[in-house]
Amino acid sequence: MKILGIITARGGSKRLPRKNIKEFLGKPLLAWVTQAGLKSGVLDRFILTTDDEEIAKIGKKYDIEVPFIRPAELAQDKSSSYGVVRHTVDWLKENENYEADWIILLEPTSPGTQVSHIKEVRDIISKRDDIDSLIGVSEMPVHFSHTREFNKDENGIIKRVHDDEVLKNVIMRTQDIPVSYFPNSAIYAFKTKNLYDGNKSLWGNSTYGYLMDEKYVTNIDIQEDWDKAEAKVKKTLKK
């Protein structure tokens, strides 16, 4: 089974300018997930797609392939992941006659992603015939559970969002709240054929939730996220 690894890293981050190549614990943020992908040994090819020459240069320094510069129209705030990945896959097919069975997509803003995570994802997608996509998930903190999500009407009265239950009928004891999960933006995988099924989506009909410990999860958009991510990754490095 051929697995194509892809990292998407555009140059136009507004809330935290140049974040993908900003120094994070001694090396560019982009380098962390790049090195994890290379060390995993499970990626048949590993591509960085970027619109930015400086990001491309740094990517090459850390030994990831940068066979093209992404078109500007695919590097806008509203550009879809589908469009970016589809462009990468189409370019490789048209220019190098290269096709893969699966794609593993890694985010440069997730420096906590480990080699073991990438290997485990490979093992899952190679053994499960009943799935066509995978997404990294983590347990939702109980205080953010959907069972505690409320709307407020014009009179200030609250009812639960999903079923209009009044407060007295809602489970409130922490130990009684069912486990739920959120997508953690760390790792994704999907069959290449999903891109061509007419739905313009990375996802198929059966998406596996790959559970990751929250201590490895970071999602960096603003400086506060950056500071928290550095503290979190420092802890994992000490273990």
C-alpha positions as CSV (number, residue, x, y, z in Angstrom):
1,M,0.0,0.0,0.0
2,K,1.5,3.3,-1.0
3,I,0.9,6.2,1.4
4,L,1.5,9.8,0.4
5,G,2.3,12.2,3.2
6,I,1.3,15.8,2.8
7,I,2.0,18.9,4.9
8,T,0.1,22.1,4.0
9,A,1.8,25.3,5.1
10,R,0.8,28.6,3.5
11,G,2.6,31.9,4.1
12,G,-0.3,34.2,4.9
13,S,-1.1,33.5,8.5
14,K,-2.7,36.8,9.8
15,R,-3.3,36.2,13.5
16,L,0.3,34.9,14.1
17,P,2.4,36.0,11.1
18,R,4.8,33.5,9.6
19,K,3.9,31.0,12.3
20,N,4.8,28.0,10.2
21,I,8.5,28.9,10.2
22,K,8.7,30.8,13.5
23,E,11.2,29.3,15.9
24,F,9.5,26.8,18.2
25,L,11.8,25.4,20.9
26,G,14.9,25.8,18.8
27,K,13.7,25.0,15.3
28,P,11.0,26.2,12.8
29,L,7.5,25.0,13.8
30,L,7.2,23.2,10.4
31,A,10.3,21.1,11.2
32,W,8.6,19.2,14.1
33,V,6.0,17.4,12.2
34,T,8.3,17.1,9.1
35,Q,10.8,15.2,11.2
36,A,8.2,13.0,12.7
37,G,6.8,12.1,9.3
38,L,10.3,11.2,7.9
39,K,11.3,9.2,11.0
40,S,8.1,7.2,10.9
41,G,9.3,5.4,7.8
42,V,5.7,4.7,6.6
43,L,5.4,7.4,4.0
44,D,6.1,6.4,0.4
45,R,6.6,10.0,-0.5
46,F,6.3,13.1,1.7
47,I,5.3,16.4,0.1
48,L,5.1,20.0,1.4
49,T,2.6,22.2,-0.4
50,T,3.2,25.9,0.1
51,D,2.8,29.1,-1.8
52,D,5.8,30.7,0.0
53,E,9.4,30.4,-1.3
54,E,10.9,30.9,2.2
55,I,8.7,28.1,3.7
56,A,9.7,25.9,0.7
57,K,13.4,26.6,1.4
58,I,13.1,25.7,5.0
59,G,11.1,22.6,4.2
60,K,13.8,21.4,1.8
61,K,16.4,22.1,4.6
62,Y,14.5,19.5,6.7
63,D,14.4,17.0,3.8
64,I,10.8,17.1,2.8
65,E,10.0,17.2,-1.0
66,V,8.8,20.5,-2.4
67,P,8.2,19.7,-6.1
68,F,6.1,22.8,-6.8
69,I,5.0,26.1,-5.4
70,R,1.2,26.1,-4.7
71,P,-0.9,28.5,-6.9
72,A,-1.9,31.7,-5.0
73,E,-5.6,31.0,-5.5
74,L,-5.1,27.9,-3.4
75,A,-3.5,29.8,-0.5
76,Q,-6.3,32.2,0.5
77,D,-8.1,32.4,3.8
78,K,-11.0,30.6,2.4
79,S,-9.1,28.0,0.4
80,S,-10.3,24.5,1.2
81,S,-8.1,21.6,2.3
82,Y,-9.8,19.5,-0.4
83,G,-8.6,21.9,-3.2
84,V,-5.0,22.0,-1.8
85,V,-4.8,18.2,-1.5
86,R,-6.5,17.6,-4.8
87,H,-4.0,20.0,-6.5
88,T,-1.1,18.0,-4.9
89,V,-2.4,14.7,-6.0
90,D,-3.2,15.9,-9.5
91,W,0.2,17.5,-9.9
92,L,2.1,14.3,-8.9
93,K,-0.1,12.2,-11.2
94,E,0.3,14.5,-14.2
95,N,3.9,15.5,-13.8
96,E,5.5,12.4,-12.3
97,N,2.9,9.6,-13.0
98,Y,2.7,9.0,-9.2
99,E,-0.3,7.7,-7.4
100,A,-0.9,6.5,-3.9
101,D,-3.6,4.4,-2.3
102,W,-3.9,6.5,0.9
103,I,-2.9,10.0,2.0
104,I,-1.8,11.0,5.5
105,L,-2.2,14.7,6.1
106,L,-0.2,16.3,8.8
107,E,-0.5,19.9,10.2
108,P,2.6,22.0,10.9
109,T,0.7,23.6,13.8
110,S,0.7,20.2,15.6
111,P,4.3,19.9,16.8
112,G,3.2,17.3,19.5
113,T,2.4,14.7,16.8
114,Q,4.7,11.7,17.4
115,V,6.3,9.1,15.2
116,S,4.2,6.6,17.0
117,H,1.0,8.3,16.0
118,I,1.9,8.2,12.3
119,K,2.8,4.5,12.6
120,E,-0.4,3.7,14.4
121,V,-2.4,5.4,11.8
122,R,-0.6,3.4,9.1
123,D,-1.4,0.2,10.9
124,I,-5.1,1.1,11.2
125,I,-5.6,2.0,7.6
126,S,-3.7,-1.0,6.4
127,K,-5.8,-3.5,8.4
128,R,-9.3,-2.0,8.3
129,D,-11.2,-2.7,5.1
130,D,-14.3,-1.0,6.5
131,I,-13.0,2.5,6.6
132,D,-12.1,5.1,3.9
133,S,-10.9,7.9,6.1
134,L,-9.5,8.7,9.6
135,I,-9.3,11.7,11.8
136,G,-7.4,12.4,15.0
137,V,-9.7,13.0,18.0
138,S,-9.3,13.6,21.7
139,E,-11.7,13.4,24.6
140,M,-13.8,16.4,25.1
141,P,-13.4,18.0,28.6
142,V,-16.5,17.4,30.5
143,H,-17.3,21.1,31.0
144,F,-17.4,21.4,27.2
145,S,-19.7,18.4,26.7
146,H,-22.6,18.7,24.3
147,T,-24.8,17.8,27.3
148,R,-24.0,21.2,28.8
149,E,-24.5,23.3,25.7
150,F,-27.5,25.7,26.1
151,N,-29.3,28.3,24.1
152,K,-30.9,31.4,25.7
153,D,-34.2,32.8,24.5
154,E,-35.2,36.5,24.3
155,N,-36.4,36.2,28.0
156,G,-33.1,34.8,29.2
157,I,-34.4,31.3,29.7
158,I,-32.0,28.5,28.9
159,K,-32.7,25.2,27.3
160,R,-30.2,22.6,26.0
161,V,-29.3,23.1,22.4
162,H,-29.9,19.6,21.0
163,D,-33.2,18.7,22.6
164,D,-34.7,21.8,24.3
165,E,-34.4,20.1,27.7
166,V,-34.8,22.4,30.7
167,L,-32.0,22.5,33.2
168,K,-33.6,20.3,35.9
169,N,-33.8,17.4,33.4
170,V,-30.1,17.7,32.3
171,I,-27.4,15.4,33.7
172,M,-25.1,17.7,35.7
173,R,-22.9,15.3,37.8
174,T,-19.5,15.2,36.1
175,Q,-19.2,11.4,36.6
176,D,-22.5,10.9,34.7
177,I,-21.6,12.8,31.6
178,P,-21.0,10.5,28.6
179,V,-17.6,10.6,26.9
180,S,-17.5,12.6,23.6
181,Y,-14.7,13.6,21.3
182,F,-13.5,16.5,19.3
183,P,-11.3,16.6,16.1
184,N,-7.9,17.7,17.3
185,S,-6.4,18.9,13.9
186,A,-3.3,16.8,14.3
187,I,-3.5,14.0,11.8
188,Y,-5.9,12.9,9.0
189,A,-5.9,10.0,6.5
190,F,-8.1,9.2,3.6
191,K,-8.2,7.0,0.5
192,T,-7.1,8.9,-2.6
193,K,-10.2,7.8,-4.4
194,N,-12.3,9.9,-2.1
195,L,-11.0,13.0,-4.0
196,Y,-12.6,11.8,-7.2
197,D,-16.0,10.5,-6.1
198,G,-17.8,13.8,-7.1
199,N,-18.4,15.1,-3.5
200,K,-15.4,17.5,-3.4
201,S,-14.5,16.1,0.0
202,L,-11.6,14.4,1.6
203,W,-14.0,12.2,3.5
204,G,-15.8,9.0,2.5
205,N,-18.7,7.3,4.3
206,S,-16.8,5.6,7.1
207,T,-14.4,7.8,9.1
208,Y,-12.4,6.2,11.9
209,G,-11.7,8.3,15.0
210,Y,-8.1,7.9,16.0
211,L,-7.8,8.6,19.7
212,M,-4.8,10.7,20.8
213,D,-3.9,11.8,24.4
214,E,-4.6,15.5,24.9
215,K,-1.0,16.0,26.1
216,Y,0.2,15.7,22.5
217,V,-2.5,18.0,21.0
218,T,-1.8,21.6,20.0
219,N,-3.6,23.9,17.6
220,I,-1.7,27.2,17.2
221,D,-3.6,30.3,15.9
222,I,-2.6,33.1,18.3
223,Q,0.3,33.8,20.6
224,E,-1.4,32.4,23.7
225,D,-1.8,29.1,21.8
226,W,1.9,29.2,20.9
227,D,3.0,29.7,24.5
228,K,0.7,26.8,25.7
229,A,2.0,24.6,22.9
230,E,5.7,25.2,23.9
231,A,5.0,24.4,27.5
232,K,3.1,21.2,26.5
233,V,5.8,20.0,24.1
234,K,8.5,20.7,26.7
235,K,6.8,18.3,29.1
236,T,6.6,15.5,26.5
237,L,10.3,16.0,25.7
238,K,11.3,15.5,29.3
239,K,9.6,12.1,29.5
